[in-house]
């Protein structure tokens, strides 16, 4: 993790590949919802990612009710995403081909595969970016390990509280 993308900063454009292998900027909203949640997941090789994505799919309606559009992306290839979709029950857009440069620009923790059976490329560790209506990073959660992820119910409750109470972006003090 080398770059210093901070809360309240504008989320940079993230042009990746959609499930049809077409280029798409996942930071652009596909709905009229004012906020967007972008989940960075490790990839097909990660059973905890599959579990998290399936759990998020079950909560999609609650996030929509809270004004939050969902999307998820990994550094997997289009072929790996296509294969992973067989194990997923998602009802929101999934994307592939997040590059090492993009991972670095986002300030993500990046890992090498432990062996060739895990995957065939470096990958980002889990992260979540909640982007507000001004395209600012309202909430960011980054982990260096697959075992540390925010509870989705707690995250949803926090988003609702922020939106209902005009709660400021936290973590912006730099000195």
C-alpha positions, -999 to +999 in steps of 0.1 A: +000+000+000+018+032-011-007+059-022-026+080+003-062+081-009-080+097+021-116+101+032-133+131+016-112+128-015-129+122-048-128+086-059-106+082-090-121+067-121-118+030-122-121+016-157-123-022-155-141-050-174-178-058-168-192-093-169-196-090-207-158-081-209-166-045-219-148-016-204-167+003-177-159+029-150-173+014-118-174+047-101-201+059-124-236+052-110-259+030-130-289+040-110-304+072-095-292+063-061-271+090-045-244+068-029-223+039-042-205+011-024-176-004-042-163-037-028-128-048-037-125-085-033-095-108-036-109-130-064-123-163-073-098-182-052-111-167-019-140-185-002-145-156+022-150-133-007-177-156-022-194-156+012-192-118+015-206-112-020-234-137-015-243-121+019-242-086+003-266-098-025-291-109+002-290-073+016-291-055-017-327-043-011-317-028+023-288-010+007-310+003-021-335+016+005-306+034+022-297+050-011-267+029-019-259+013-053-236-018-051-207-030-073-177-053-067-144-057-085-113-079-083-080-082-102-092-115-116-093-120-154-126-120-172-123-158-175-119-161-137-149-138-131-170-159-155-160-191-136-166-174-102-201-164-112-210-201-110-205-200-073-222-167-067-258-156-063-252-119-068-278-095-081-255-065-085-227-058-110-194-076-107-163-065-125-128-079-133-094-067-144-086-042-116-049-035-124-019-033-101-017+004-109-053+009-099-048-011-067-019+011-058-038+043-067-065+032-043-039+025-016-049-011-013-029-039+003-017-062-025-006-098-021+013-123-042-004-158-045+010-183-020+013-208-048+000-215-084-030-233-070-043-201-053-043-179-083-020-167-111-016-130-103-011-105-075-044-095-060-059-068-038-068-076-002-104-067+008-116-031+008-148-012+007-153+024-005-186+042+002-189+071-021-213+099-014-234+121-038-204+144-044-182+114-054-162+118-022-150+089-002-174+089+028-163+056+043-132+035+035-123+002+050-091-016+039-076-048+052-044-066+046-060-101+053-091-119+042-103-124+077-109-087+086-140-072+070-167-049+083-200-065+094-225-057+066-253-050+090-232-026+110-220-009+079-256-005+066-267+010+100-238+034+099-246+045+064-282+052+074-271+072+104-247+093+083-274+100+057-302+107+082-280+130+105-258+148+080-229+132+098-195+145+086-168+125+068-146+112+096-108+107+096-099+139+077-075+155+102-041+155+087-020+174+113 
